[in-house]
Amino acid sequence: MEKHEEFKAEFKKRVKDQAKMLYRKSLDEISDRHKFVCVAYAVKDIVIDQWIATQKAYDEKDAKIVYYLSMEFLMGRALGNMIINLSSRDEIKEAIEELGLDLNVIEDQEPDAALGNGGLGRLAACFLDSLSTLNYPAYGCGIRYKYGMFQQKIENGYQKEIPEDWLRHANPLEIKREEYACEVKFGGYVRVENRDGRNYFIQEGYQSVNAIPYDMPIVGYGNNVVNTLRIWDAEPVVHFNLDEFDKGSYMAAVEQENLAKTITEVLYPNDNHYAGKELRLKQQYFFVSASLQTAIKKYLKNHDDIRKLPEKVVFQMNDTHPTLTVAELMRLLMDEYNLEWDEAWDITTHSCAYTNHTIMSEALEKWPIELFSRLLPRCYQIIEEINRRFCIEIENKYPGNHDKVAKMAIIYDGQVKMAHLAICAGFSVNGVAKLHTEILKHQELKDFYEMMPEKFNNKTNGITQRRFLLHANPLLSEWVTGKVGDDWITDLPKIKGIEVYADDKKAQAEFMNIKYQNKVRLAKYIKEHNGIDVDPRSIFDVQVKRLHEYKRQLLNILHVMYLYNQIKEHPEMEFHPRTFIFGAKAAAGYKIAKLTIKLINSVADVINNDESINGKIKVVFIENYRVSNAEIIFAAADVSEQISTASKEASGTGNMKFMLNGALTLGTMDGANVEIVDEVGEENAFIFGLSSDEVINYENNGGYNPMDIFNSDMDIRKVLMQLINGFYSPDDPERFRPIYNSLLNTQETDVADRYFILKDFKSYAAAQKRVEEAYRNQEGWAKSAMLNVANVGKFTSDRTIEEYVQDIWHLEKVKVKMDV
Ligand code: CJB
């Protein structure tokens, strides 16, 4: 008890001292944002001791480390999550309260660290949380983008992108580590020098930048472990001297300045889409090279045999974005550490592993040889040699089968194929859900699977319950803990204990009341941010994710248009009020996605303002969907829309966050939905649509004809006509023509209705009817919702990480003890 009070007093003093030191004021004189900074520094003070202790424990144990290389880490806010993970969380919360501060208000001051686009980046963030919580030594390695994912403003129904200047006020939770700076070289040429019968490859005439790491602490749950997210910034190598310059070196100096400035300037806002920009390749090489250089140096501090690197280090490549790891590791081992090819290859192929996150062809990274070899001449040479040897292997395995080489080569048709490089050199290739891995093995990567089946494995994605239940939904967390204890926080399958309450009327009522409270919280947010009144008693039907044609937000909004027509035509029909909630960012250059946002907002305008329907339908587009508002949204959802065209969504992770918060899935048999249904039972979800086999079959046989549906189904026809008759765009009836064309017109798009929206429409509408019927039975609904929560255990990222550790990384847990 005394210790408890002592701790609080010390913490409060630290917060006040910060106010004095940073702002020369007392705590009650400073702004909320400044209060956030003071609290953040006081928390960091606690974290730092654990951080130091953790790194010391790793060194002492000589533990193997995973380097999780990722272009994206969608961290969201750190402070609140850090506090709940610390063992001293209760004392910290009490101290904050005793200081007269409101923790929610303080947390709200922190900008989201939005260094990612969507699922892939958020997965990386969940993995870091799990790695720390499970006591595994890990580094996240990425880029410290000056501008993260853009902020979305909706103006007149259209998306506007505003730069996300998250570092404007500096970041109290990071540490600049200048002592680990290193140089990264671009361009120039490679000179070969023969000394004592050995060739040395020397890069000359290059431009270079200094890579400077910033470390962010990743706090494990109640175990004193603090791992590191190391993100790299670029600074110019030379600051030029105005007295000495001649024209040539002046220009070179300016170019180097510019290179450093631009490299970490901004995150590419594309999700599931590769834009092929030179700057993107620079970003990739920049962070990969810096991360590898420091990983090797760190290893060599305590070891003298570099050949044993794979015993202590593993590099996990998050999609193909960091695949240059393969070439850069070979380069460093051969050119900097003087190993021969075979030795370097042996090390590389035992330390690199690759995760595939998509089969969307437009996401596959293929770099033109010209660009690649100009920017990274030495890496290109190395990849050429890897390719030459790989092609010989293919030929040996399939003599005379030139088709195989054409399909599998790393360099072909003037392009460097990053996935092929990752598979050839990686010792593990994994998909992110069972169905996705099967599609990789038997469709997309069939040839590779046939040649090296032992590399392929599945790791179904997961999410951290600590952020998405414990932090995001305090009411439900407390309720669950009251029923089954708090083991679920680090052992999610324990949540199964609530299953016995699924038929208990009292528990059902409590559960539904919590959902109601969370809906009130979201309704308040919507009122504040959108000015729209929504009724918390209506069904909250939610689709939040990136905007992409394959995710089919269009199917959802077309169905809303259809429902609206139905209500107008049959005002007497039974209908439970429904609030359709959307949240989605579209890539800045993705026209049809942006037009879909406009369509959703236009439909919202018409429907929300039609008094004749008595508020039966409301449509809300939540501006600037991101990690911090996602936490409020998941908690309030009744229905989780997971309606991608089967086979297209590799896994999905939003689906798991909804399930964790007691929403019922309305979805296709795609990605991890399949496994969700396996766990919860089909009777507790609403499944519809073509199967992935059916979709793939159509695709392999020239698609289907959406005109047949247009001509035979008058309901669908009416909805489609409303896209082009000005019903939702009286000022410009042609506005939504491109959407209409994407569904029906093969002249404008190569394939009409590529994503089978019309084909799945009726089945979707029928599933939506089942949702409504099910919701009428409140007890039945409560039971299903509780069964969703009870059966979510599999989808914790703790399970996913344990599987990576067992099958791929082979790490050992390290205990961290604190002296006090
Ligand atoms: N994914 O977020 C992205 N970006 C990409 O470029 C490729 C894939 C997503 O990764 C998630 C994590 O594995 C998956 O759950 C999701 O299905 C996939 O689209």
Residues whose N, C-alpha, C, O or C-beta is under 5 A from the ligand:
A	BS01	CJB	G118 G119 L120 G121 L123 D271 N272 H273 H357 T358 V432 E649 A650 S651 G652 T653
